[in-house]
């Protein structure tokens, strides 16, 4: 007891500095969670929580009966799975290739260039992509027409092309940031392993296959399994800034669907039910992915 009091006397400035973050988290993360009560009510803003009638699980049952809800869940899983797969493979390959660059200045410049898009918001990137991918004079369609003679493609107006555009643009924005994780792991590989391989006559490709990839396997497993927890997070900001009514059937995800139902259509209770469903499933996936990361790569936070 005496030891705890003594430690608190020494560390109280750190607790004070932490206090604003704790208060902000309580206000903006935990306090709004009280709104999930709407998922079990026929909520009307003018009657409030106390006078809105309870409907039990009716909104959840209605969610599974609506065909557009099922399509939205399917869209979310497909887009998120494609993002996770490409977001794991491309940074890994790029980090291995970048690690082979021997000119340090060129390596730093290249790393900085691919890292920069991470700092741009989807509001800005959405405007840029709308101009670049426009079928009416966009630079991408002009280039495709000049090089391959193809007709203009409506990237953001065709459902199949929309999914591809979403995945590619997400990889372009984030793969530089994800590369840092693999570069840090590459820096931790014992150089004597490569020196021994060179003495045995192994070329760079064999060194990559037999030294680099096995050494990176634990971090690949950790990143891959933890990504499973985000299988229902397909990226609200990106989809919201890029999609339109023409691609609702292939591009609408749970987060944008909740926004349209709750805010634009005024079905707040139904929107809350869909959002709660996503949160519960997401929490289960996060717990599962954390357990898998612990079992397969001995990764643990606490």
C-alpha angles and dihedrals in degrees: 000000000000091000093053092050091049093050092049090053090054098042102038094107089061091050090051091051089049093050098082091053091049092049092048090049092050093048100042103027109030105025094058089054087080086074091074086084085081089070089069097042139063087241122201120180092223093054097042129207095300097055101035112107119249116242101175113211096343093115092052091049090048089050092059092045095055112087093211090058092057091047091050092052090048091049090050094051094045096048094042093047091050090048093049094048095046092039089057102041101041097050089046094052092042092050091051092049093045090050089060092059108105100189102087096199093052090046092053093047092049092047091050093049094054091043096054099076088063089072095054118092122233088245090066095037091047091058092046093049092047090057096041096047098040112131087216103070101325114157093237094054091044090053093047091048093048096045103035105013093236124155117256112281121219095221095175097036101052117073098220093045090045092060091049091048092050093051095044094047091047091052091048091052099044111025092086090057093046090049090067091068093055093042089055090051091047090054089058096058113110108252090211088072090062092044091053090048091052090051088053090052098252114159122222092265092054090045089053093048097044104031113018101043096043089048091051094045096095093053090044089054092047095048092043097048095043089051089062087072088066096052089116094045104085095161120274096198094053098044093043092054095045110035133082138179092279092068102038091112094058104018108039111107132188095266095050090042090055090050093051094045098042103035108023099033096033094232093135097161093049091047090050090051092052091046092049091049090053093047094050093048090044092052090051091050092049091052090047094048091048091052091047091050089051093048097043103034105014089244117160135159098205 
